[in-house]
Amino acid sequence: MEPLPADHSYNPKALGSWARRTGYKSHRSGGGGGDSMSEIEIGITAGADQGGNRSSSVVVGGGPAAPQHPKGAAPSSSLEVLTNSAARNHGLKSKAVAGPAPAPTPGPNLLGRTTLVVPGKKAGSESENVSGAQSNCPPNSGPLRIEPLRMYKDSEAADVMSQSHEDAADDYSLAKHSHMKYEIRETPGLFPLILYGIQHYFSMIGSLVLIPLVIVPAMDGNSKDTAKVISSMLLVSGISTLLHCLFGSRLPLIQGASFVYLAPVLYIIFSPKFVNLNKDRFMLTMRELQGAIIVSSLFQALLGYSGLMSVLLRSINPVVVAPTVAAVGLAFFAYGFPMVGTCVEIGIPQVLVIVLFALYLRKISVFGHRIFQIYAVPLGLLLVWAYAFLLTETKVYTYKGCDFNLLRNATTIVTPACAKHTAAMKSCRTDYSDVLSSAAWIWFPYPFQWGHPTFHWETAIVMIVASLIASVDSVGTYHATSLLVASRAPPPGVVSRGIGLEGLTSFLAGLWGTGAGASTLTENVHTIAVTKMGSRRAVEFGACVLILVAVVGKIGGFLASIPQVIAAGLLVFMWTMLAALGLSNLRYSETGSSRNVLIVGFSLFLSLSVPAYFQQYKGGNSAGVAGVPSYFQQYTISANGPIHTKYQTLNFALNTILSLNMVIAFLVAYILDNTVPGSQLERGTYVWSQRRSARNEPVIVKEYGLPFGLSNYVTWARWVGL
């Protein structure tokens, strides 16, 4: 048997890390991000068979790490192999060698491991490599036996961490990940707390404020309305994040207006009921959105707190999450570059600068911080905004015979000579909006600021479907984040509790009128991986700062004055990242499987093709709706799709739901993944911690248990906690 290379070492102190034991491994060079995965981990441990003889075991698999040894036992070392084929090339097969086989080494039934037991090995030997275990065994050691252990065993024993000392269960250094600066329960010092807390939100500013820049103008809202919606969104995001870190999943995840809600919101905005309104269109549309979000939030809260989400988790896997989340980002291709093209001399530089920062300059470090990778969006925004300001001040967009100030007056009659320059002046000039100068310094967002919500079942059901997709999105985010910052994955009850709280925070979004429901921001995973900041204390501090920022009216006015073309350039990058993060969920499954490739590819294709069929249906209004920009025309067909009944409201609901790219992707992937045969390893089934074993581990209790001792009062509700 060919010996394995022995030039890789493994730190036994890190064996307590759940991320290590599930295959997550940081391969960093020069301080790179810890976002790579190892599919196989090989470790050598010392143990004893039932006869008392010492033996060596080689553990292969992507499951939990080898158990720690009792006092006096030999230390263990492990090697890492990147692919299953590499293990096969070295002769590691799940097949017993002929000859008498001793009893297996006692120990926990580990997930996804194959144990090679070499009987007769003496105790107290030094750490050795795999080649020694294979070729340097003494003659009387007996035959080499390979024992396949059962995978994905749904039992308490399969979920319990191997521990050598009971008092060492809470030793946080065992779970310390080398790729993170601060983990979930760590509290940085005052200066790092301030620095990383603000940095975390500043790096995600695009996800927090860009949705109002799209939906408010679409509702005929003015710049002042945009500023108020942005301030309300910042306030709700801060409150929601605090609640989620305390009473939700307790992972360091930022809550905000999710892009999952953007497409349903646009369909409601351009529905026949609101698209032709000439008076108070913004106010009336916002009230309808508030009512729909409130109803959907109650559904999501029921989904989580009733325990239904725990049942649904059994059939939601990476093969389902990946195309669903990716379709959310791909759905807005019709808005992205067409909007950038309204002022190419500013929009294209915006896209190129962000790509330059995020990709080509991502490894440049300043004082230990990769500022270009972390702050690609805000740095690109400020740089291109300054460039556009110079173009405006140098009168590049000032045309002879055109008074720009008169264009702000809706009753102004534009001359033919000036009309051809109107679009360029509106899109390219940075002084088109006067909201910054007119905004108050202090302004408190308050509930029902747009009036009392209105409730109609057809818009509510559309938003309910969006909340279901947002829950699926959050499941993937919870899993990926726990790999980065926590010692173990959350139990299904904690996931359900997080989804239930997301419903309550969406209810707050409906009360304040942010225009979109609040959910976990998928981009948060990328931010955590890049900044290496996983402490929820930093996220909570940043949330408090966000609440204070929300009441400063000038900040909302400043953000509302971002030119539309610059915002579109930022959105191109944000939607690209969203699609990429969605597809990255496939790393937990067998990406080379033809089954998975076909399911994901088929889901993505239909997610684009089926909505196109609804939009191009010959019975619909192919000419489009007058006054609606071309990049929004796809959202005007909800009442003219192929589904026709005598009930107009039913037509709107069904045509809208089946026109949502993310819904088609989810339905196709969910049905195929749960009906097409495939092993759990192939499907990449999410492995969540078992409740009973999790409650016996102090580390997990401290990471996911409710604060202030509240967990002791809800032990009976196992479907919403530990």
N, C-alpha and C positions, 0 to 999 in steps of 0.2 A: 504494500500500500504506500503510495507516494506521501512523504511527510509534508505537513503544512508549514508554511513559513512562520517563523517565530520572532518576527521583528516588530510586532505590535504588542503593546502592553495595555493593560486595563487596570484602572484604579479600583480596588475592591471597596473603597469608601463610598463610591458612587453607586454601588449595587442596590441601595435602597431606593433609588429613583425609579418611579413608575415609568417615566419617559424612557429610561434606559431599558427597562425590562420589556417594554412593548415595541422596542426596535428603534426608538428615536435616539439618534446619536449625532453629536456635533462634530463635523469635520472642518475645523477652522484652520486657516492659514493666515497668520498676521492679524488675528482678531476679527475674522470674518463672522458673519451671522451664523447662528446655529440652526439652520433650517434644512439640513440634509437628513436622510433616513438610512439606517442600516437594516437590511432585511434579515440578516442572520447574525447571531451572536454565539460564539463558541467559547465555553469556559471550562476549565479543569478544576474539579473540586475533589476534596478527600472525604470519604465516608466509610461506613462499615456495613458489611452485609449482615444478614441475620445470624450468621455463625460467628460473628465477632471479628472476622478478618478485615483488615483494612483494604480499601480499594480506591481506585481513581475513577472518576466519571467525567466524560466529556459531554457537555450539554450543548445541543445545537437547536436553534430556533429563534423566533422573534418574540417569544413570550417573556415571562418574568425571569429575572436574573437568578443565577445559582444561589442556593441558600448560603447564609453566612455560617461559619464554622464555630463550633463550641470552643471554649478556652482550651488551648493546648493543641488544637488541630492545625494542620498546615494551612498557610494562606493560599488563596486561589488566584489564578491569573486567567485571562481569557484572550482570545484572538477574535478578530472581527472579519467576517467575509461579507462582501457586498451583495452577492446574488446567490440564489439557491443553486444555480448551475455550478458555481464555484465550489460549493460543498460537495456536489456530486462528483466533480472532477477530482476531488481529493479522496474519493472512495468512501464517503460517509453515506451509508445507505441504511434505511430502516428495515434491515433484514438480519435475523439472528444467524450467527456463524454456527456451523454444525458442531456438536459436542455438548457435553453436559454444561448446563448454565446454572450459575448460582442464583440465589434469591435476589431480587432487585434491592437496591439501596433504599432504605426507608426514607421518607420525606414527603413534603406536600406534593400534590398532583399539580404540576406546573402547566401553564398554558403554552401550547405550541412548542414543546421541547422534545428532543430525541436524546436519550442518555446512553452514553457508551460506558459500560462498567468493565473495569479491568481488575479482576479479583487478585488478591494476594499482595497488593501494594502496601508497603509499610507506612505507618503513621509517622508524622513529624518530618516528612521529607520537604525539601524546599519546593517553591513554585517551579513548575515545569511546563514546557510547551507541548503542543499536540503531537509533534513528531516523537517526543520522548514517550508519550502515552501509547503510541502505536508501534514503535520499533525497538524501544529500549526496555521493554518489559522483561523481567527475569524469567528464566525457563519454567519455573514452577508457578508462574502467575496464572496459568490457566488460559482458556480461550477468550478472545475478544467478543464481547456481547453488546449488541446495540438494541436498546429498548425504546420503541416508539411510545411516547406518552399520549394519552388522549387529549385532543385539542378542544378548546372552547367548552370545557366542562362546566356546566352550570351548577356548581356546588360551592359551598363555603370554603372547602379546602383548596379549590382552584383559585380562589380569589385572595387568600390570606398571604401577606408578605412574609417571607422567611425572616425570622428574627432569632438572634442568638441570645439576647438578653431582653427580658421584659422591660427593664428600665431604660433600654436604649431605643425603644420604639419612638420616642419623641425627640431623638437626637436629630435635629434638623440638618446637621452637617452631612448625614447619610444621604439625604435627598437633595443636596445642593447640586444644581446643574452647572456645569462649567461654562455653559453658553449664556448664562444669565448673570447680570450684576446684582439684581435684587429679585427675590422670589416673593410668592404671594403673601406670606406672613411676616416678611421682613419689613422693618420700619427704617428707612434711611435717616441720616442726620438732617438737621434743619435745612442746611444749604442744598444737599441733594434732593430733599423732599420738594423744595420750592422749584429747583431747576427741572427735575424730571416731571414733576406734576404739571407744570406749565408746558413743558416740551411735548408731553404726551398729547395734549389737546391742540397745541399749535401745529403739530405735524399732521393733524387730521382736520384742519380747518375747512378743507374742501368738502368733506363729508358732512360737516355741521351746518354750513351756510349756503350751499349752492342750490339746494332744492327751491327755496323761496325765490331765487333769481330766475328760476324757470317758470314756476307756477303762477306767481303773482302777476307778471306782465301778461300771461296767457289769460288771466281772469279780468283783464283791463284795469288792474290795480296800478296806482301810481308809485313813485319812488318812496313816498312817506309810508304807504301801506307795506311796501317791501321791508323798510326799516323796522316797522313794528312787528312784522312776522318773524324777521331774523332775531330780534330781541326776545320774542316769546319762545322761539325755538331754542335759543341758548339757555333760557331759564328752565324750560322743561327738560332739556338735556342734562343740565346740572342736577336737578332734583331727581330725575330718573336714575342717573348713574349712582348717586348716593344710596337710593333705595335698593338698587340692584346689588351693590357691593355689600350692603348690610343684610338684606332680607331675601335676595334672589339667589342666583347661583353662587354668589360671593367670589366669583372670578373677576379679575381686574379689567372688566369690559365696559366700554363707553356706550351709553345709550343715546340715540339720536334719531333724527328723521331718516328712515331707511329708504334706499332707492327702490326697494321692493314695492313701496306704495306709490311711486311716481307715475307709472303707467296707468294704474286704476284711477288716480287723481286726474290725470289728463283726459281720460275717457269721460269722466263725470263733467269736467270743465267744458268739454266740447260736445256734450250731449245736446239734443234738440231743445231741451228745456232751458238751457242757459246760454247757448252759443249765439242766439239772436236777441238777447236782452240788450236794450239800449240805455237802461237806467239802473243804477245800483247793481250792476252785474257782479262786481267783486264781492260786495257784502252778501248778496243772495247766494252766490256760489260757495262762499266760505261757510255760510251757515249750513248748507247741504253737506259739505265735507265734514263739518263738525259732527253732525248727527250720524253720518255713516261711520266715522271713526269711533264714536262712542259705542255704537252697537257692536262693531267688530271687536273692540277692546273687551267687552263683556264676554263675547264668545271665546276669545283667547284666554281670558282669565279662567273661564269655566273649563276649557281644554286642559289647562295646567293644574289647577287646584282640585279638579275632580279625579285626577289620576289617569284620564284618557290618554294624556301624552306619554305616560309610561308604557301603555299598551302599544301606542303607535311607534315608539322607539324600536320595537322589535323588528319592524319592517322598513326602517329608514337607515340606509347604509350609504357609504361614499358613492356608490354607483348611482344612487338617487340624488344625493345632495349636489354632486359635481355639475351635471347638466342643468339642474334647476337654478343654481346660483349663477352659473355662467350665462344662462339665457337672460337673466336680469340685466347684465351689462351689455350683452349683444343686442338687446331690444332697441336701444336708442341710437343705432347707427344712422337712422334717417335724420336725427337732430344734430349729431356731432359735427361732422365736417361741413354739411350745408350751412350751419350757423357760423362756423369758423370762416367759411368763404364769404360772408357778408363784408368782411374787411380783412383780406388775405395778408396785407402788409403788417397786421398786428396779430391776427389769429394764428398764422403759420409759425411766426417766431415764438409764440406762446407754447405751442406744442413741441417745437424743437428744443427750446430751452429746458423744459421739464424732462424730456427724454435725455438730454445731455447730462443734467444733474443726476437723474435717477439711475442711469445706466453707465455712462462713460466716466463720470466722476464719483461714482458711488463708493469707491475704496479710499478716497482722499480723506484723511483724518485730521481734524484740527482740535488740539487739546483732548485727544482721545474720543472725539465725537465725529461721526461721519455725517457732517452737516448737510452735504448735498443729497445724500440718500434719505436722511431723516426729514429734511425740510425742503424737499424738491418742489412741493406744491406752493408753500408760502413764499419761498425765494423766487420761484418762477413768476408768481403773481406780482410781487413787488418790482422785480426787474423789468418785466414787460409793461407793467402799468406806468412806471417811470418813463420808459421809452415812448409809450403812447402819449403821455403828458407833454413830452418835448415836441412830438409831432404836432400836437394841438397848439402849443404856445408859439411855435415857429410858423403858424398859420398855413400849415400844409393843407388843412381841411377848411380853409376860409376862401370862399369863392366870390368873385366880383358880382355884385348885384344881389347877393344873398345875405339877408340879415338872420344870423343863426338864432338870435334871441326870439325872433318872431315865430320860429318853428315850434317852440314850446307851447304856443297858443293854438288850441285846436281849431279856432275860428279863422286862423290866418289863411289867406288865399296865396298860394305859392305860384310865382310866375313860371312860365314854361322853361325859361332859361335856368332857373334855379331848381326846378323839379328833378332834373336828372342827377343833381348832387345831393338831394335830400337823404337818400338811403346811406350814402357815404358819411354824411355829417352825423346822422343818428347813430351809426354803428362804430365809427372810428374816433369821434371826439370824446374826450374824457370829461368835458364840462357840460354834457347834455343833461345830467341830473344835478339838481341843486339841493338834494336832500341833506347833504352834510351841513350846509350852512343854515338850513331851516330846522334841523333836528334839535330837540331840547337836550340839555346836558343830563338831566335826570328824568327818567320815564319808567314807571313801574308797569310791566305787563300784568294784566288781570284777566280772570276768566270771563267768558262771554263778552269780550270787548267788541265783537262783531255783531252782537245780538244773540237772541235765543236760537239754538240749533233747530234745524228742521229734519224730520225723519221720514224717509220713504224706503220701502223694502227693497226696491230694485237697486238703489245705490248702496244700501247696507249690505246686501248679499255679495256685491262685487268687492266691497272692502273686507268682508269676512273671509273670502277666498284669499285676498292679499295677506291677511293676518295668518292664515294657515301656512302660506308659503314663507312668510317671515319666521314662523316657528321652525320650519324645516331648515331654513338658513341658520338660525341660531343653534340648532343641534350640532351642525358641523363646526360652528365657531366655538362652542363650548368644548368639544372634543379636541380641536386643534390647540386651543389656549391651555387646556389642562396638561397637554404634552409639554408645553413650554415652561409653565410656572408652578405646577402642583406636583405633589408626590404621587398622587393617584388620580384616576378619572373620577368624576362625580358619580354617585349612584343615580339610578333612574329617577328616584324621588327628588333629588336636588335639581335635576334637569327639568322635571315637571314644575317644581317651585319657581325656577327661573322663568319658564314660559308663562306661568300664571302671573308673576310680577310684571312681566313685559305687557301683559294685558292691562294691568292697573296703570302702568306708566303711559300706555297709549290712551287710556281714559283721560289722563291729565292733558295729553296733547289735544284731545278733542275739546276739553273745557277751555283751554287757552287759545285754540284756533290756530295751530301751527300749519294746518293744511295737509299733514301727513302723520301717520302713526309713528310712535317711538318704538324702536327695536334695537337689538344689538347690532352694532356696526361691524360688518364683516372685515373691513379694512383694518380693524383693531389688531387682528392677528399679525398682519405685516408690520404694524407699528411696534408691537411688543417684540417681535423677532429682531427688528433692526435696532431699536433703542436698548434692548436687553433689560427693560424695566418691567418687572412683573408684579411689583408690590401694589396691593390694592390701596395702601395708605397714600401713595402718590396719586393714584387715580381719584381717590376721595378728596384730596387736597385740591387737585385741579378742578373737580366738580364745584367745590366751594368758590373758587376763583371765577368759574364760569357764571355762577349765579350772580356774583357781584358785577361782573362785566355786563350782564344782561340788563341791568338797570341804568347803565350809562348810555343814554340815548345817542350820543355822538358816535359811539362805536358801532351801533346798529346802522346809523346813517352812513358811516364810512364804508361798511361792508355792502350796503345797498347801492352805493355809487359805483361799484365795480362794473365796468362796461360789459355789455352782454357778450361781445365777441371774446373778451378775455375769460369770462366765466365759461363759455363754450369750450375754449381750449383746455381749461382745467378739467371740465367734465369728460372730455375725450380721454384724458389720462385716468380719471377716477373710474370710469366705466371699463376701461381696459384692465385696470387692476382688479376690479370686481370679477370680471370674466376669468382672469388668470387665477385668482384665489379660489374661485369655484372649481375650476378644473384641477387645482392642486390637491383637492380632497381625494383624487384618485390614487395618490401615493400610498394610501392606506389599503388599497386593494392590489390585485395583480393587474398592473397596467398593460401587460403583454397578452392578457387573455383575450382571445377572439370574442368570447361572450361579452366581456365588458366593453371592448372596443365598439362592437356593433350596437350595443344598447346605448352607449353614450353618443355615438355618432348619429344614430337614428333619432334619438331624442332631440339633439341639437338641430338637426335638419328640419324635423317636423315643427320645432318651436319657431322656426323662421318661416317655413312654407305654409303652415296652416293659417296663421294670422294674415299672411299675404293673400291667401285665397279669400278670406273674409273681406279684406280691404279692396280686392279687385273684383269682387262679385259683380256680375253683369247686371243684376237686378238693382244694385245700389246706385248711389249718386256718383258716377264715375267722374263727373266734372268737378267734384269737391264743393266745399262750402265757401261762399264768397267772403272775403275779408280774413280768412284763416291762412296763415303762412303755409307754404308747401310742406315744411318739415313737421307740421302739426296735422296735416290732412288725414293721416292714417288714424287719428283718434276721433274723427268725425263720422265714422261709418257704423257706429254701434247700433243704430236703429235701422240701418239699411242692409244688414248682412243677410246671409242665406236663410236664416231662421225667421219664418214669418208665421205668426199666429194672430188671432184676433185681439190679443192683449199686447198693447204697445210696450208696457212696462216689462213684460216677460221677454219680449223681443230684445229690448235694450240689455237686460241682465244676461241672457244667454249669449247674444252676439258679443258682448263685451268680455265675458269670462273666457270664451273660446278664442278671442282675439289677443289674449294675454300670452306672450311668449313663454313666460315662466310657468304658467299653468299647463300648457301643452307639454313642456319639457318634463314637468313633475309627473303628470299623468302617465306619459309614455314610459319614463324610466321606472316609476313605481310599479306599474303593472308588469313590465318585462322582468325587472330584477326579482320580483317575488313570485314569478311563475316559471321562468327559465331555470332549469336545474343548474346548480353551481354550489361548490363547497363554501363554507363560511370563510375560509382563508382566501379563496378566489374572489368572493364578494367584498372582502375587507370589512366584515361585520364589526361595527363599533362595539368594543368591549367596555362596559360600564362596571364600576365597582358594585359588589353585592352589598345590600344594606346591612345584613347581620354582621358580616365580617368588618365592614367599614366602621360600625359603631364600636368595635373592639380595638380599633387602632386610634390612639390619641392624636396622631398627626392628622389623619383624615377628619376627625371630629373638629379639630381646631381650624382646619381649612374650609370646611363646608358647613359646619354646624352654625346655627343661628346665634347671634351675639346676645349678651345679657342673660344667658341661661335660658333663653326661650325654647331651645330644643327639648328641654325636659318636659315642657308642657304640651308638645305636639308629637310625642313619641308614638301615639296611637295612629297618627296620620302618616304612615310609612310611605304613602305614594307622593308626598310632598316634602320629603326630607330624609334625614338619616334614620 
